[in-house]
């Protein structure tokens, strides 16, 4: 018994002993360009945002990149984007601009010196704009999911046969996007329904208990946005969400940088990239309904 008490005392001492703060010096690297934006088949002023990477422990907002020359080409026509005078680092297409399915869109960024070495750099990115099928109908149904009240957003649509399609879904309520962060987007491929007709298939769920703004009441207008994206963009979204939510240390894969399709064209970087973020192009299909509670 004496030895057991001794072990208990040693254990208590170890558990209650003081801890020493360890400071990890991550060093510093040159800032890199971060590009975020997309061209869609919707007619609107599309936004391309340019920022710089920041030090890991920085508590300041990322620095916006101003004064850049940003051009966009669809293989036939090229336009110059205009920097938003009200939002530094945001570059806009004309308000009547829209993407066309079947074309490859190339973004070029020049007249920037991200690492402040007095050498102007050039960045480029390209993305093919896939088509997307139309949504024939949609509905919203209140139901129990994981032992809590939820609203299932259902659609009916024909998935194209003999090709692999990749989908992105977002929900809107009364004109406000409920899927307002990348970890709330719904993404999938058509591996299990290629070429099939989906009838009243649930594509997303709204959980009022977790997000009060997702509560749906009779008379609310619910809209679903379905986008036809590329396989690479789907993988990018998955990787961003994995980094945001964190990995399981026992079953997670090896850590790696999130992919990017932004490349530094001049001067060339050793890895052929030298930038972060993603430039996407995709088609969009919309459908909306006014929610009516079943009697």
C-alpha positions in Angstrom: 0.0 0.0 0.0 2.9 2.3 0.8 4.2 2.0 -2.7 0.8 2.8 -4.2 0.5 5.9 -2.1 4.0 7.0 -3.2 3.0 6.5 -6.9 -0.1 8.6 -6.3 1.8 11.4 -4.8 4.3 11.4 -7.6 1.5 11.5 -10.1 -0.2 14.4 -8.4 3.0 16.4 -8.3 3.6 15.8 -12.1 0.1 16.8 -13.0 0.1 20.0 -10.9 3.6 21.1 -11.7 4.2 24.4 -13.5 4.3 24.5 -17.3 6.9 26.5 -19.2 5.8 28.5 -22.2 7.7 27.5 -25.3 8.0 30.1 -28.0 8.3 28.7 -31.6 10.2 30.8 -34.0 8.5 30.2 -37.4 10.9 32.7 -39.1 9.6 34.8 -41.9 9.2 34.5 -45.7 8.5 37.0 -48.4 4.8 37.8 -48.9 2.9 36.1 -51.7 0.0 37.2 -53.8 -3.4 35.7 -52.8 -6.1 35.7 -55.5 -9.8 34.9 -54.9 -12.6 35.3 -57.4 -14.8 33.6 -60.0 -16.4 34.2 -63.4 -19.9 32.7 -63.7 -22.7 32.7 -66.3 -24.7 35.2 -64.2 -24.7 38.7 -65.6 -23.1 41.0 -63.0 -20.0 42.8 -61.9 -17.7 39.8 -61.1 -15.1 40.5 -58.4 -11.4 39.4 -58.3 -9.8 40.2 -54.9 -6.0 40.6 -54.5 -4.3 40.5 -51.1 -0.9 39.5 -49.6 -0.1 36.7 -47.3 0.8 37.7 -43.7 3.0 36.5 -40.9 1.4 33.4 -39.2 0.9 35.2 -35.8 -0.2 38.5 -37.3 -3.4 39.8 -35.9 -3.8 42.4 -38.6 -6.0 42.1 -41.7 -4.3 41.0 -44.8 -2.9 43.8 -46.9 -4.9 44.6 -50.1 -3.0 44.9 -53.4 -3.9 48.2 -55.1 -2.8 49.6 -58.5 -2.6 46.3 -60.3 -3.4 45.8 -63.9 -5.9 42.9 -64.1 -7.2 41.5 -67.5 -9.6 38.7 -68.3 -9.7 36.8 -71.6 -12.2 34.1 -72.9 -10.0 33.2 -75.8 -11.8 35.7 -78.1 -12.2 38.9 -76.2 -10.1 40.5 -73.5 -11.3 43.1 -70.9 -9.5 45.2 -68.3 -11.0 45.0 -64.8 -11.5 48.3 -62.8 -10.4 48.6 -59.2 -13.3 49.4 -56.9 -12.8 52.9 -55.5 -14.7 51.9 -52.4 -12.9 48.6 -51.7 -9.1 48.4 -52.1 -7.8 45.3 -53.8 -11.2 44.5 -55.4 -11.2 44.5 -59.2 -14.5 44.4 -61.1 -15.7 43.4 -64.6 -18.4 45.5 -66.2 -21.8 45.0 -64.7 -23.1 43.4 -67.9 -20.4 40.8 -68.1 -21.2 37.1 -68.0 -19.3 33.9 -68.7 -20.1 31.4 -71.5 -20.0 27.6 -70.9 -17.4 25.8 -73.0 -14.8 28.6 -72.9 -11.5 28.8 -71.0 -11.1 32.0 -69.0 -7.6 33.4 -68.4 -6.8 35.9 -65.7 -3.6 38.0 -65.9 -2.3 40.2 -63.1 0.6 42.6 -63.7 2.1 45.9 -62.4 2.6 44.5 -58.9 5.6 44.0 -56.7 4.4 41.7 -53.9 7.8 41.0 -52.3 9.0 44.6 -52.6 12.2 43.7 -54.5 11.7 46.5 -57.1 10.9 43.9 -59.8 7.3 43.9 -61.2 5.8 40.5 -61.3 3.2 38.9 -63.6 0.7 36.3 -62.5 -1.7 34.2 -64.5 -4.5 31.6 -64.0 -6.9 29.7 -66.3 -10.1 27.8 -65.6 -12.5 26.1 -68.0 -16.2 27.0 -67.6 -18.3 23.9 -67.4 -22.0 23.7 -68.2 -24.6 22.9 -65.6 -28.1 21.3 -66.1 -31.2 23.2 -65.3 -33.2 22.7 -62.1 -36.7 21.5 -63.0 -38.2 22.0 -59.6 -37.4 22.5 -55.9 -39.1 22.2 -52.5 -38.3 22.7 -48.8 -39.4 20.1 -46.3 -39.3 20.3 -42.5 -38.0 17.0 -41.0 -35.9 15.5 -38.2 -32.2 15.1 -39.0 -29.7 13.9 -36.3 -32.5 14.2 -33.7 -33.0 17.9 -34.4 -35.4 20.0 -36.5 -34.0 20.8 -40.0 -35.2 21.9 -43.4 -34.3 19.7 -46.4 -33.7 21.6 -49.7 -34.8 19.2 -52.5 -34.4 19.6 -56.2 -35.3 17.6 -59.4 -32.9 17.6 -62.3 -31.4 15.5 -65.0 -27.7 14.7 -64.6 -25.9 14.5 -68.0 -24.9 11.0 -69.1 -21.5 9.8 -70.3 -19.6 12.5 -68.4 -18.5 13.3 -64.9 -20.0 16.4 -63.4 -19.0 18.3 -60.3 -21.6 20.4 -58.4 -21.5 23.2 -55.8 -24.7 24.2 -53.9 -25.5 27.3 -51.9 -28.8 28.3 -50.2 -30.4 31.7 -50.0 -33.3 33.0 -47.8 -35.2 36.2 -48.7 -32.3 37.4 -50.9 -29.6 36.7 -48.3 -27.0 33.9 -48.8 -27.2 31.4 -45.9 -24.1 29.5 -47.2 -21.9 32.5 -46.6 -18.7 30.7 -45.8 -16.8 28.0 -47.8 -17.3 25.4 -45.1 -21.1 25.7 -45.5 -21.1 25.0 -49.3 -22.4 21.7 -50.5 -20.2 19.9 -53.1 -20.4 16.6 -54.8 -19.7 14.7 -58.0 -22.1 12.5 -59.8 -20.4 9.2 -59.1 -23.5 7.6 -57.7 -26.1 9.2 -60.0 -24.4 9.7 -63.4 -26.9 10.1 -66.1 -29.9 9.6 -63.8 -32.9 11.8 -63.2 -32.9 13.1 -59.6 -36.4 13.6 -58.3 -36.9 15.6 -55.1 -33.4 14.8 -54.0 -32.1 16.5 -50.9 -29.0 18.5 -51.8 -28.6 20.6 -48.6 -30.0 21.0 -45.1 -30.7 24.0 -42.9 -30.2 23.6 -39.2 -31.9 26.4 -37.2 -30.5 25.2 -33.8 -27.0 25.7 -35.0 -27.6 28.8 -37.1 -30.7 30.8 -36.1 -30.7 32.6 -39.5 -31.5 29.2 -41.1 -34.9 29.0 -39.5 -37.6 29.0 -42.2 -41.1 30.3 -41.6 -44.1 30.3 -44.0 -43.8 33.0 -46.6 -40.0 32.9 -46.7 -38.5 32.7 -50.2 -35.9 30.0 -50.4 -33.5 29.8 -53.4 -31.0 27.2 -54.3 -27.9 28.0 -56.4 -26.4 25.0 -58.3 -23.0 25.5 -60.0 -21.2 23.3 -62.5 -17.6 23.5 -61.3 -14.3 21.7 -62.3 -12.9 18.7 -60.5 -9.8 20.8 -59.5 -12.0 23.5 -57.9 -14.0 20.8 -56.0 -10.6 19.5 -54.6 -9.6 23.0 -53.6 -12.8 23.5 -51.6 -12.3 20.2 -49.9 -8.7 21.1 -48.9 -9.7 24.5 -47.6 -12.5 22.9 -45.4 -10.1 20.2 -44.2 -7.6 22.9 -43.1 -10.4 25.0 -41.4 -11.8 22.1 -39.5 -8.5 20.4 -38.7 -7.3 16.9 -39.2 -7.6 13.8 -37.0 -4.0 13.3 -35.7 -4.4 9.5 -35.8 -6.3 9.0 -39.1 -5.6 12.2 -41.0 -3.3 12.3 -44.0 0.1 14.0 -44.3 -0.2 17.8 -44.1 0.3 19.7 -47.3 -0.3 23.2 -48.8 -3.7 23.8 -50.2 -3.6 23.7 -54.0 -3.8 26.8 -56.1 -4.2 27.5 -59.8 -2.4 30.9 -59.6 1.0 30.9 -61.2 3.7 33.5 -61.3 4.7 33.9 -64.9 7.5 36.4 -64.3 9.9 36.1 -62.7 9.4 32.3 -62.6 9.3 30.7 -59.1 11.1 27.5 -58.3 7.8 25.6 -57.9 6.1 27.2 -60.8 3.6 28.9 -58.6 4.6 31.7 -56.2 1.0 32.6 -55.3 -2.1 31.4 -53.3 -5.8 31.3 -53.7 -8.0 30.2 -56.6 -9.6 31.7 -59.8 -12.7 29.7 -60.7 -15.2 29.7 -63.6 -18.5 28.0 -63.5 -22.1 27.9 -64.8 -25.0 28.7 -62.4 -28.6 27.4 -62.3 -31.2 28.9 -59.9 -34.5 27.9 -58.6 -36.7 29.3 -55.8 -39.8 28.6 -53.9 -42.0 30.1 -51.2 -42.1 27.9 -48.2 -45.5 26.7 -47.0 -45.7 24.6 -43.9 -47.6 21.3 -44.4 -50.9 21.1 -42.5 
